[in-house]
């Protein structure tokens, strides 16, 4: 059963939950997703204050069209349980779980959310950033198909993957491309979305644009970002072309005609189009 979202996730900006100024600016950002970070971007001594700031922000409910995600610390650590409690109280769109090694990690979070009274619409995103996570990406993504599962998206954690494996971080990412493709394939097999890892040099927007183009060509739905200047290039790279939009609109319009109701295959301008193409067209139009 198809589970992939029709929601655009071209750009997902990490914002440290401990940075009051950055939090105040989130309502004006043009990214598709905002990942409020309680993990790597927050020093151990600032974890408690970051949770307090984040709760205050969500209580204020600033108007934003962006999807709101909270990245917590691992449940096995000293901060994970408190992070989950605050995240449930904030009622974001999703919770991003770092260091996912196996499906059981997602199950544990799902159980914690159920026990905490989280709504069924609260999604889970999983970071694939360890060697075990890459090796188990298929079974992790497949978990999203199970009844009651919250899993909606995989996020590649390229910095941790490079660190844990010891490969060279070259500009063309040649040594990690096979692993990234494995994560994309896993997400597609599981029917969920998948986001590319971050680019660390936010000042080199030309290199960033090339990396975005590479990620889009690999099949990623979008890219995670570390600076607002990266939002526009990411949105551009992961948006469909005018020609692709026109074709998708024609497919949707054709299947909406009364004479095509219930038909599995129709003809458009002499080309046979199936209902699977209708689903693809709808997903593409959501990324405009």
Beta strands, then each sheet from edge to edge (+ up, - down):
strand 1: 11-16
strand 2: 33-37
strand 3: 67-72
strand 4: 94-97
strand 5: 123-128
strand 6: 151-156
strand 7: 193-196
strand 8: 222-225
strand 9: 265-268
strand 10: 271-274
sheet 1: 1+ 2+ 3+ 4+ 5+ 6+ 7+ 8+ 1+
sheet 2: 9+ 10-
end
